[in-house]
Amino acid sequence: MKREDFFSKWSALHGGAQISGIVKAWLSISYRCARISSALHISANFLTLLGVLFAIAMVASPLSLLCIPLLVLSLFSDGIDGSVAMFQGRESAWGAILDSVADRITEALWLFIAYKVGVPAWIAITLWLIASTQEYMRARIASLGFSDIGVVTPAERPMRASLLFILLVSYHLDFSSAVFLSSAFLLLQSYSAYLVARSAYRALSA
Protein backbone atom coordinates (compact mmCIF):
# COMPACT_ATOMS: atom_id res chain seq x y z
CA MET A 1 0.00 0.00 0.00
CA LYS A 2 1.33 3.43 -0.96
CA ARG A 3 1.38 6.25 1.57
CA GLU A 4 -1.26 8.25 -0.32
CA ASP A 5 -3.58 5.24 -0.31
CA PHE A 6 -2.94 4.80 3.42
CA PHE A 7 -3.82 8.45 4.06
CA SER A 8 -7.00 8.17 1.99
CA LYS A 9 -8.08 5.04 3.83
CA TRP A 10 -7.47 6.66 7.22
CA SER A 11 -9.43 9.75 6.19
CA ALA A 12 -12.36 7.65 4.98
CA LEU A 13 -12.44 5.77 8.28
CA HIS A 14 -12.50 9.07 10.18
CA GLY A 15 -15.36 10.79 8.46
CA GLY A 16 -13.30 12.43 5.72
CA ALA A 17 -10.98 14.14 8.20
CA GLN A 18 -8.29 16.32 6.66
CA ILE A 19 -4.69 15.14 6.94
CA SER A 20 -2.33 17.98 7.72
CA GLY A 21 0.03 19.29 10.38
CA ILE A 22 0.60 17.04 13.39
CA VAL A 23 -1.91 14.48 12.13
CA LYS A 24 0.01 14.10 8.87
CA ALA A 25 3.33 13.83 10.70
CA TRP A 26 1.97 11.13 13.01
CA LEU A 27 0.36 9.20 10.15
CA SER A 28 3.63 9.32 8.22
CA ILE A 29 5.39 7.72 11.20
CA SER A 30 2.57 5.20 11.60
CA TYR A 31 2.78 4.30 7.93
CA ARG A 32 6.50 3.53 8.16
CA CYS A 33 5.97 1.50 11.33
CA ALA A 34 3.11 -0.39 9.66
CA ARG A 35 5.36 -1.28 6.73
CA ILE A 36 8.07 -2.55 9.08
CA SER A 37 5.58 -4.48 11.22
CA SER A 38 4.07 -6.10 8.14
CA ALA A 39 7.51 -7.07 6.84
CA LEU A 40 8.19 -8.72 10.21
CA HIS A 41 4.73 -10.40 10.19
CA ILE A 42 3.67 -8.57 13.36
CA SER A 43 -0.09 -8.32 13.69
CA ALA A 44 -2.11 -5.38 14.98
CA ASN A 45 -3.63 -7.46 17.78
CA PHE A 46 -0.16 -8.47 18.95
CA LEU A 47 0.81 -4.79 19.18
CA THR A 48 -2.36 -4.06 21.13
CA LEU A 49 -1.49 -6.75 23.69
CA LEU A 50 2.13 -5.61 23.73
CA GLY A 51 0.97 -2.15 24.82
CA VAL A 52 -0.80 -3.75 27.81
CA LEU A 53 2.27 -5.83 28.67
CA PHE A 54 4.48 -2.74 28.73
CA ALA A 55 1.99 -1.08 31.09
CA ILE A 56 1.98 -4.17 33.33
CA ALA A 57 5.78 -4.06 33.36
CA MET A 58 5.56 -0.47 34.61
CA VAL A 59 3.41 -1.54 37.55
CA ALA A 60 5.53 -4.62 38.30
CA SER A 61 8.81 -2.70 38.34
CA PRO A 62 9.96 -0.25 41.03
CA LEU A 63 9.41 3.43 40.37
CA SER A 64 12.66 3.80 38.48
CA LEU A 65 13.60 5.73 35.35
CA LEU A 66 12.75 2.54 33.45
CA CYS A 67 9.07 3.46 33.82
CA ILE A 68 9.50 6.33 31.36
CA PRO A 69 10.62 4.26 28.32
CA LEU A 70 8.05 1.60 29.26
CA LEU A 71 5.34 4.28 29.12
CA VAL A 72 6.54 5.46 25.71
CA LEU A 73 6.61 1.88 24.40
CA SER A 74 3.14 1.20 25.82
CA LEU A 75 1.65 4.25 24.10
CA PHE A 76 3.55 3.65 20.86
CA SER A 77 2.61 -0.04 20.55
CA ASP A 78 -1.05 0.68 21.05
CA GLY A 79 -0.86 3.83 18.95
CA ILE A 80 0.19 2.11 15.73
CA ASP A 81 -1.96 -1.03 15.97
CA GLY A 82 -4.78 0.56 13.99
CA SER A 83 -2.37 1.69 11.28
CA VAL A 84 -0.92 -1.81 11.04
CA ALA A 85 -4.42 -3.29 10.69
CA MET A 86 -5.20 -0.78 7.92
CA PHE A 87 -1.94 -1.44 6.10
CA GLN A 88 -2.47 -5.20 6.25
CA GLY A 89 -6.15 -4.94 5.34
CA ARG A 90 -7.08 -6.81 8.50
CA GLU A 91 -9.47 -4.41 10.23
CA SER A 92 -12.05 -6.33 12.23
CA ALA A 93 -14.76 -5.84 14.82
CA TRP A 94 -12.84 -8.11 17.18
CA GLY A 95 -9.70 -6.01 16.76
CA ALA A 96 -11.66 -2.85 17.53
CA ILE A 97 -13.12 -4.39 20.70
CA LEU A 98 -9.72 -5.72 21.79
CA ASP A 99 -8.16 -2.31 21.23
CA SER A 100 -10.86 -0.53 23.22
CA VAL A 101 -10.63 -2.94 26.17
CA ALA A 102 -6.82 -2.80 26.10
CA ASP A 103 -6.94 1.01 26.18
CA ARG A 104 -9.07 1.05 29.31
CA ILE A 105 -6.85 -1.52 31.07
CA THR A 106 -3.68 0.30 30.06
CA GLU A 107 -4.96 3.67 31.23
CA ALA A 108 -6.01 2.16 34.57
CA LEU A 109 -2.45 0.87 34.99
CA TRP A 110 -1.03 4.26 33.99
CA LEU A 111 -3.15 6.00 36.61
CA PHE A 112 -2.09 3.48 39.24
CA ILE A 113 1.47 4.60 38.55
CA ALA A 114 0.27 8.20 38.82
CA TYR A 115 -1.16 7.35 42.25
CA LYS A 116 2.18 5.86 43.29
CA VAL A 117 3.99 9.11 42.42
CA GLY A 118 1.63 11.26 44.46
CA VAL A 119 -1.68 11.79 42.65
CA PRO A 120 -4.56 11.48 45.14
CA ALA A 121 -6.52 8.25 44.67
CA TRP A 122 -9.81 10.04 44.11
CA ILE A 123 -8.34 12.15 41.31
CA ALA A 124 -6.75 9.11 39.62
CA ILE A 125 -10.03 7.18 39.77
CA THR A 126 -12.06 10.16 38.55
CA LEU A 127 -9.67 10.74 35.64
CA TRP A 128 -10.09 7.12 34.56
CA LEU A 129 -13.88 7.26 34.86
CA ILE A 130 -14.21 10.48 32.84
CA ALA A 131 -11.78 9.31 30.13
CA SER A 132 -13.58 5.96 29.89
CA THR A 133 -16.96 7.73 29.64
CA GLN A 134 -15.59 9.97 26.89
CA GLU A 135 -14.38 6.99 24.88
CA TYR A 136 -17.59 5.06 25.55
CA MET A 137 -19.62 7.94 24.09
CA ARG A 138 -17.47 7.81 20.96
CA ALA A 139 -17.89 4.05 20.64
CA ARG A 140 -21.63 4.20 21.31
CA ILE A 141 -22.32 6.82 18.67
CA ALA A 142 -20.23 4.82 16.19
CA SER A 143 -22.44 1.81 16.91
CA LEU A 144 -25.45 3.95 15.95
CA GLY A 145 -24.05 4.45 12.48
CA PHE A 146 -22.04 7.65 12.82
CA SER A 147 -18.48 7.17 11.58
CA ASP A 148 -17.06 10.17 13.44
CA ILE A 149 -18.40 12.91 15.71
CA GLY A 150 -15.79 15.33 14.41
CA VAL A 151 -14.07 16.57 17.55
CA VAL A 152 -10.49 16.24 18.77
CA THR A 153 -10.33 17.23 22.43
CA PRO A 154 -7.40 18.66 24.42
CA ALA A 155 -7.26 15.51 26.56
CA GLU A 156 -6.99 12.69 24.06
CA ARG A 157 -5.08 9.50 24.90
CA PRO A 158 -1.61 10.86 23.96
CA MET A 159 -2.20 13.82 26.28
CA ARG A 160 -3.21 11.47 29.08
CA ALA A 161 0.07 9.61 28.59
CA SER A 162 1.90 12.94 28.52
CA LEU A 163 0.52 13.76 31.97
CA LEU A 164 2.03 10.56 33.36
CA PHE A 165 5.29 11.26 31.54
CA ILE A 166 5.53 14.70 33.19
CA LEU A 167 4.59 13.24 36.58
CA LEU A 168 7.31 10.59 36.32
CA VAL A 169 9.95 13.13 35.31
CA SER A 170 8.88 15.46 38.14
CA TYR A 171 8.97 12.58 40.62
CA HIS A 172 12.54 11.67 39.73
CA LEU A 173 13.56 15.33 39.93
CA ASP A 174 12.00 15.55 43.43
CA PHE A 175 9.68 18.24 42.18
CA SER A 176 6.36 17.92 44.01
CA SER A 177 3.76 18.73 41.37
CA ALA A 178 1.49 15.67 41.30
CA VAL A 179 -1.52 17.23 43.04
CA PHE A 180 -1.43 20.48 41.06
CA LEU A 181 -0.86 18.84 37.66
CA SER A 182 -3.46 16.12 38.17
CA SER A 183 -6.04 18.63 39.43
CA ALA A 184 -5.48 20.86 36.41
CA PHE A 185 -5.71 17.87 34.08
CA LEU A 186 -8.93 16.76 35.76
CA LEU A 187 -10.51 20.04 34.67
CA LEU A 188 -9.13 19.58 31.16
CA GLN A 189 -10.41 15.99 30.98
CA SER A 190 -13.85 17.09 32.18
CA TYR A 191 -13.96 19.78 29.49
CA SER A 192 -12.92 17.23 26.87
CA ALA A 193 -15.72 14.87 27.88
CA TYR A 194 -18.14 17.79 27.60
CA LEU A 195 -16.91 18.52 24.05
CA VAL A 196 -17.50 14.91 23.03
CA ALA A 197 -20.95 14.87 24.65
CA ARG A 198 -21.89 18.13 22.91
CA SER A 199 -20.70 16.87 19.53
CA ALA A 200 -22.54 13.59 20.03
CA TYR A 201 -25.76 15.46 20.89
CA ARG A 202 -25.45 17.65 17.81
CA ALA A 203 -24.79 14.65 15.56
CA LEU A 204 -27.80 12.77 16.94
CA SER A 205 -30.05 15.84 16.74
CA ALA A 206 -29.17 16.68 13.14
Buried (B, 14 or more C-beta within 10 A) or exposed (E): BEEEEBBEBBBEBBEEBEBEEEBEEBBBBBBEBBBEBBEEEBBBBBBBBBBBBBBBBBBEEEEEEEBBEBBEBBBBBBBBBBBBBBBBEEEEEEBBEBBBEBBBBBBBBBBBBBBBBBBBEEBBBBBBEBBBBBBEBBEEBEEEEBEBBEBEBEBBBEBBBBBBBBBBBBBBEEEEBBEEBBEEBBEBBBEBBEBBBEBBEEBEEE
